[in-house]
Amino acid sequence: MQIDLSNPDNLTLEAVRQLLGRASDDEHTQLRVSKAGVAYISSGVVGGAEIGGLLFRLETWAKGSGYVGLVAASDEVWVMQIFNALKQNWPTATSDYIDIY
């Protein structure tokens, strides 16, 4: 699941809910946005690894912490926080690493 932020109509609460809901909480994850505007949840590569093509990334979410998965997707406050982080940092990010959102 990805969200193409280059089309403003694609960034919706429902899209963010689906993005979070389809990720597994069984491993570390990180929300990343490429310079082309593709938002996705990375689970194989997190932290400061392979960041060359990224516009920005959020902090790494530890496995089992509940930041992704069905429970996270059902948390309206959390979904709104991620929606706002994406909206406020695309197309001009406040930083390449965002840990306050």
KAZI-V69014 format. One record per pair of residues at least 12 apart in sequence whose ideal C-beta (glycine too) atoms are under 8 Angstrom apart, sorted by the first residue. I is the first residue (numbers start at 1). J is the second residue. D is the distance in Angstrom with one decimal. If there is no record, write none. Layout:
i:I j:J d:D
i:I j:J d:D
//
This chain:
i:1 j:18 d:5.8
i:1 j:19 d:5.1
i:1 j:22 d:4.5
i:1 j:23 d:7.8
i:1 j:40 d:7.2
i:1 j:41 d:7.4
i:2 j:19 d:7.6
i:2 j:38 d:5.2
i:2 j:39 d:6.5
i:2 j:40 d:4.6
i:3 j:15 d:5.0
i:3 j:16 d:7.2
i:3 j:19 d:5.9
i:3 j:38 d:7.4
i:3 j:39 d:4.3
i:3 j:40 d:7.6
i:3 j:86 d:7.4
i:4 j:37 d:6.2
i:4 j:38 d:5.9
i:4 j:39 d:8.0
i:5 j:33 d:6.7
i:5 j:37 d:4.0
i:5 j:38 d:7.2
i:5 j:39 d:5.7
i:5 j:86 d:6.6
i:5 j:90 d:4.5
i:5 j:91 d:7.4
i:6 j:36 d:6.8
i:6 j:37 d:3.9
i:6 j:91 d:8.0
i:11 j:83 d:7.1
i:11 j:86 d:6.0
i:11 j:87 d:6.2
i:11 j:90 d:7.6
i:12 j:83 d:7.9
i:13 j:79 d:5.8
i:13 j:80 d:6.9
i:13 j:83 d:5.5
i:16 j:79 d:5.3
i:16 j:82 d:5.2
i:16 j:83 d:4.7
i:16 j:86 d:7.0
i:17 j:73 d:4.8
i:17 j:79 d:5.1
i:18 j:73 d:7.3
i:19 j:31 d:7.9
i:19 j:39 d:6.9
i:19 j:40 d:7.5
i:19 j:41 d:6.2
i:19 j:82 d:7.9
i:20 j:41 d:7.4
i:20 j:67 d:7.7
i:20 j:68 d:5.3
i:20 j:69 d:7.4
i:20 j:72 d:4.8
i:20 j:73 d:4.6
i:20 j:78 d:7.5
i:20 j:79 d:6.6
i:20 j:82 d:6.6
i:21 j:68 d:7.8
i:21 j:69 d:6.8
i:21 j:70 d:5.5
i:21 j:72 d:7.2
i:21 j:73 d:3.2
i:21 j:74 d:8.0
i:22 j:41 d:7.7
i:23 j:41 d:4.2
i:23 j:43 d:6.7
i:23 j:68 d:3.7
i:23 j:69 d:6.5
i:24 j:43 d:6.6
i:24 j:68 d:7.0
i:24 j:69 d:6.6
i:25 j:63 d:6.2
i:25 j:64 d:6.0
i:25 j:65 d:7.1
i:25 j:66 d:6.4
i:25 j:67 d:7.3
i:25 j:68 d:5.3
i:25 j:69 d:4.1
i:25 j:71 d:7.9
i:25 j:72 d:7.5
i:26 j:63 d:5.9
i:26 j:64 d:7.6
i:27 j:43 d:5.1
i:27 j:63 d:4.9
i:28 j:43 d:7.0
i:28 j:46 d:4.9
i:28 j:60 d:5.5
i:28 j:61 d:6.7
i:28 j:62 d:5.9
i:28 j:63 d:5.2
i:29 j:41 d:5.2
i:29 j:42 d:6.7
i:29 j:43 d:4.9
i:29 j:46 d:6.7
i:29 j:60 d:7.3
i:29 j:61 d:4.9
i:29 j:63 d:7.6
i:29 j:67 d:6.9
i:29 j:68 d:5.2
i:30 j:42 d:5.0
i:30 j:43 d:8.0
i:30 j:45 d:7.9
i:30 j:46 d:4.2
i:30 j:47 d:7.1
i:30 j:57 d:5.7
i:30 j:58 d:6.3
i:30 j:59 d:7.4
i:30 j:60 d:4.8
i:30 j:61 d:6.6
i:31 j:57 d:6.8
i:31 j:58 d:4.4
i:31 j:61 d:8.0
i:31 j:82 d:6.8
i:31 j:85 d:7.8
i:32 j:54 d:5.5
i:32 j:56 d:7.8
i:32 j:57 d:4.6
i:32 j:58 d:7.8
i:33 j:54 d:6.6
i:33 j:55 d:5.0
i:33 j:56 d:5.4
i:33 j:57 d:7.2
i:33 j:86 d:7.1
i:33 j:89 d:7.1
i:33 j:90 d:6.3
i:33 j:93 d:7.6
i:34 j:53 d:5.5
i:34 j:54 d:6.0
i:34 j:55 d:6.4
i:35 j:53 d:5.9
i:35 j:54 d:6.8
i:35 j:55 d:4.8
i:37 j:55 d:7.5
i:37 j:90 d:6.2
i:37 j:91 d:6.7
i:39 j:86 d:5.8
i:39 j:90 d:7.7
i:41 j:68 d:6.2
i:46 j:60 d:4.5
i:47 j:60 d:5.2
i:51 j:96 d:7.2
i:54 j:96 d:6.8
i:55 j:89 d:7.6
i:55 j:90 d:7.3
i:55 j:91 d:7.7
i:55 j:93 d:5.3
i:55 j:96 d:7.2
i:56 j:89 d:5.4
i:56 j:93 d:4.0
i:56 j:94 d:8.0
i:56 j:95 d:6.6
i:56 j:96 d:5.2
i:56 j:97 d:6.9
i:56 j:98 d:5.7
i:57 j:96 d:7.1
i:57 j:97 d:6.1
i:57 j:98 d:7.2
i:58 j:82 d:8.0
i:58 j:85 d:6.5
i:58 j:98 d:5.3
i:58 j:99 d:7.0
i:58 j:101 d:6.7
i:59 j:97 d:7.6
i:59 j:98 d:7.4
i:59 j:99 d:4.2
i:81 j:101 d:5.8
i:82 j:101 d:7.4
i:84 j:101 d:6.9
i:85 j:98 d:6.4
i:85 j:101 d:3.8
i:88 j:101 d:7.8
//
